[in-house]
Amino acid sequence: MPNSIYCSPTHLKIIVGDADNKNVHVRDFAEIPLPDGGMINGIITDEKIMTDFLAGVNGQYELSKEGAWLVIHNNSIQTKRMDVPAVSESKVLEFVQREFDQYSEGKKDGVYDFVVLNPQAASGGVTIFAVGAGRELLRPYKTVFAEAGYDLKGINIGVNCQIKLARFLPQLRERTYILVQMDGRHMFLTLFDGGEYRISNSYRLINTPEAPEWLGEVENNLSSMIQFSKSQRSYADIAAVYFAGVPSERFSELEGKLGYLGVDVAELNFRDSLITGGKAADKGGFNPGDYLFNIGNLLKQAR
């Protein structure tokens, strides 16, 4: 089965599994702390440390038997929702490159891609989610995974994994909502309007989930995005906030604290969409909210 691997700010997260139109099948999973000095904020700083670390993980989980699909989520990656004419893929990529190159300060070494959000936009063209990443950001990833024995099939980004999840999970279709993904001290907020991606923000929290102040931080960041949504007159009113990766003992507190917002506050629901088997079933305790990017990465390409 394919391997879906996400380099979070603090851990290497792995799912061995696959997906069809109705279910995600998880056969094994792991969350392994990253080695000291190997990465900072999603950027590989020491290739030897990361190669040795990944080789050890590969040997332990026998990941080289199947292809690996990597997810990275980094502030250096450029993303933008764009309306473009209905032209060939190569022409669309030219529009994407031109858009991002104007902010590159003369460095035109990017890798560009896009997914179609709406093939029939109000403008008469096509709405896309465009991505640009520097080759110097991606090259070390390709190098260390290859030297550690992985067959790296492709590199995805976190927001695109969320977009694919929004099309896959019935809970996330059509409504206007904010998806809140928690990963330790990191908080990822993504706004979907009528089930269609609009904008995302990332925050590094001062407090851990165990601290009393954590609730206030989450509330403040969420409130900022809600206020932004209200300022955009073209957006529908937010109907719900869906949380993933929140410790169960703290979610009930969040529900109570956010009740004044007047929206549904719920945990992301994988109950009818996820099947665990093999080693994953033997281990037990798999929490899909902790592996959201990995799961989205297993889903079929959006275009």
Protein Blocks (a to p, Z undefined) as FASTA:
>chain_A
ZZdddddfkbccdddddddfkbccdfbdcdddddehkagghiafblklmmmmmmmmmmmn
opmlpccddddddfkbccdddddddddfklmmmmmmmmmmmmnnopacbccddddfblcd
fkopacdddddddfklmmmmmmmmmmnopacfbdcdfklmmmmmmmmmmklgoiacdddd
dehjaccddddeehiafbdcddddfbdfkbmklmmmmmmmmmmmmmmmmmmmkbccdfbd
cdehiafklmmmmmmmmmmnopacddddfklmcccehjllmngoiafklmmmmmmmmpcc
fZZ
